[in-house]
Amino acid sequence: MPSGLMSVALLAAGITAIVLGAEAFFAGLLGAAQRIGVSTFFLTLLVSGLEVENIAAGLAANFAGFPGAAAGTFLGGTTFITLGVAGLGAVLVPFRVGLPREFLVSTAFAGAPLALLAADRTLSRPDGGILIATFCAAMFILHRSTGTVSEDEPDADDLQERRYPGVWLLGGLAAMTAGGELLGNGLHGIVSRFGVSPTLLGNTAIAALTEAEEIGRVAIPARRGRPDMAVANIGGTAIHFLTLNPGILAVVLPLQLDDATMHLHLPVAVVAPALYCLILVLRGGLGRREGILLAACYVAYLAAAVRAGLGKVG
């Protein structure tokens, strides 16, 4: 069994490999997707929310025998995106924006099917199929409501991604596979050596580390005068995390949900996107005060998560 320090290093190396592999995989996927003329808003919804590293980390944790950590990748990830990232992004770059009603409704209620299906504390393969179908229905509705436009002129990186999408996809898959093995070994070592709940790790450290780059994906578009893309990034990610990601994980290997997940992480992940959308509707955007409020909610969630999970193994 690896030492405590080695376990932390394995976890960090696994997350790094997963993130880098996911970026390569995403580049190949985007290279193929750019051939379809869709609106920038919808394309952001569709592909920015497709966080392959989150799915890979969840699969790795579930196969390693830690379903609580696996669920944490999409539940803690949703909370991190809609409260932490949205809050910090608004503090850095406040904005005002008008949004389609269909987008706000889809985002606010994205977690409702998951909450209903998880009521028996299990996400089965049929549950996973229902969640994937829910995601497809949401994307269909959003595509119809946001419309299509012609593509922008591709830059040099876009052309490279279009020319060799298979190389990017295969290279990304290889890196994510290796990273998943490292992550699983690191999780085993940390849980054994330090007595840290894998559910706590999945909902906090792993979720935040795999999604930390989202802060830039939100702040940069808002600073460049495209707050709609920043909001689409957050909303699209929430929809993916609460429908597609748990659906894929459950179809591959059903998930058993523990007490901390049912009583804390799941309810917060379901409510957080609704709170985010409510503020957008009431305020017409996010100012610094709203950003501080969302960030404070995330800090409060972290405190509750640590209290619920520190020292509990399972």
C-alpha positions, -999 to 999 in steps of 0.1 A, spaced: 0 0 0 15 34 -9 25 59 19 3 89 27 25 113 7 26 89 -22 -12 85 -21 -16 123 -24 9 124 -52 -10 96 -71 -43 114 -66 -28 146 -80 -11 129 -109 -44 111 -117 -64 143 -117 -37 160 -138 -37 132 -164 -75 131 -165 -77 169 -171 -50 169 -198 -65 139 -215 -100 154 -213 -87 186 -229 -72 166 -258 -104 145 -261 -125 177 -260 -104 193 -287 -110 163 -310 -147 164 -302 -149 201 -308 -131 197 -341 -159 174 -353 -187 195 -338 -176 228 -354 -187 215 -388 -223 219 -376 -236 255 -378 -252 263 -344 -255 294 -323 -226 303 -301 -249 302 -270 -261 266 -278 -226 254 -288 -213 267 -254 -242 249 -237 -235 216 -255 -197 214 -255 -185 235 -226 -207 215 -203 -193 183 -216 -167 179 -189 -151 146 -199 -127 147 -170 -156 148 -146 -171 116 -161 -137 99 -162 -130 108 -125 -164 95 -116 -159 62 -134 -125 57 -119 -138 63 -83 -168 40 -89 -147 12 -103 -123 17 -73 -152 9 -50 -160 45 -39 -196 53 -51 -198 82 -27 -168 98 -43 -181 90 -78 -214 107 -70 -194 136 -56 -179 143 -90 -212 154 -104 -230 166 -73 -200 185 -58 -191 197 -93 -226 212 -98 -224 230 -64 -189 242 -72 -199 255 -106 -232 272 -97 -221 287 -64 -183 289 -62 -174 296 -98 -204 317 -105 -199 337 -74 -162 343 -79 -167 351 -115 -193 377 -107 -170 393 -81 -143 395 -107 -165 406 -136 -201 417 -128 -225 416 -157 -261 421 -169 -276 397 -194 -310 387 -209 -315 349 -213 -340 326 -230 -368 314 -207 -362 278 -218 -326 280 -206 -335 293 -172 -362 267 -167 -340 238 -179 -311 249 -156 -332 256 -126 -350 222 -126 -321 201 -140 -317 182 -108 -354 173 -103 -353 140 -122 -321 130 -104 -336 137 -70 -367 116 -78 -347 87 -92 -322 87 -63 -350 86 -37 -343 48 -32 -306 56 -25 -296 38 -57 -290 50 -93 -296 18 -114 -289 12 -151 -326 20 -160 -323 52 -139 -292 61 -159 -310 56 -192 -338 79 -180 -312 106 -171 -295 104 -204 -328 106 -222 -337 137 -200 -304 153 -211 -311 147 -248 -346 161 -244 -332 192 -227 -306 198 -254 -333 193 -281 -355 220 -265 -326 244 -260 -314 239 -296 -348 248 -309 -351 279 -286 -316 293 -293 -316 289 -331 -288 283 -355 -262 307 -370 -234 304 -395 -199 296 -381 -172 321 -373 -140 319 -393 -119 291 -377 -85 299 -363 -53 278 -367 -61 257 -336 -96 250 -349 -82 238 -383 -57 215 -366 -85 200 -345 -107 195 -376 -78 179 -395 -68 153 -368 -99 147 -346 -91 110 -343 -56 116 -329 -70 140 -303 -97 116 -293 -75 85 -290 -47 104 -272 -72 119 -248 -88 85 -240 -54 70 -233 -44 98 -209 -78 96 -191 -75 58 -187 -40 61 -171 -52 90 -150 -82 69 -138 -59 41 -126 -37 66 -107 -67 84 -92 -82 51 -79 -49 40 -63 -46 75 -47 -81 74 -33 -75 39 -18 -43 52 -1 -58 84 13 -89 67 27 -68 40 44 -40 63 57 -59 94 67 -94 82 74 -109 108 51 -144 100 37 -143 93 0 -176 111 -3 -161 142 11 -131 140 -12 -154 135 -43 -177 164 -35 -149 188 -26 -113 183 -36 -118 161 -67 -148 181 -79 -130 214 -75 -97 203 -89 -112 189 -121 -133 220 -126 -110 248 -115 -104 260 -150 -141 269 -152 -134 302 -134 -115 314 -165 -142 301 -188 -167 322 -170 -147 354 -163 -131 357 -197 -162 357 -218 -179 381 -194 -149 405 -196 -150 403 -234 -186 414 -236 -202 380 -239 -218 373 -205 -243 351 -223 -215 326 -230 -204 328 -194 -239 320 -182 -243 293 -208 -211 277 -196 -224 274 -160 -260 264 -170 -248 239 -195 -224 223 -171 -251 221 -144 -275 203 -169 -247 179 -179 -237 172 -143 -272 165 -131 -284 144 -161 -258 131 -185 -229 125 -161 -248 105 -135 -267 87 -163 -234 75 -179 -220 64 -145 -251 45 -136 -254 28 -169 -218 16 -167 -219 7 -130 -249 14 -107 -243 38 -78 -252 32 -41 -257 66 -24 -247 70 13 -262 91 40 -240 122 34 -249 122 -3 -287 118 4 -289 143 32 -264 170 21 -247 168 -13 -277 158 -34 -301 184 -20 -275 212 -22 -266 202 -58 -303 202 -68 -311 236 -51 -279 254 -62 -288 258 -99 -323 270 -90 -308 297 -67 -284 308 -94 -312 311 -120 -335 329 -94 -308 356 -89 -304 359 -126 -341 365 -131 -345 389 -102 -314 409 -108 -310 406 -146 -275 394 -141 -249 390 -114 -233 420 -96 -205 418 -70 -230 416 -41 -248 386 -58 -214 371 -64 -204 374 -27 -237 358 -17 -232 328 -40 -196 324 -29 -206 326 8 -232 299 2 -204 277 -13 -182 283 18 -211 273 41 -216 242 20 -179 233 24 -181 237 61 -211 214 63 -194 189 40 -163 188 62 -184 184 93 -204 156 78 -175 137 62 -142 143 81 -131 111 98 -159 90 83 -148 62 59 -173 46 35 
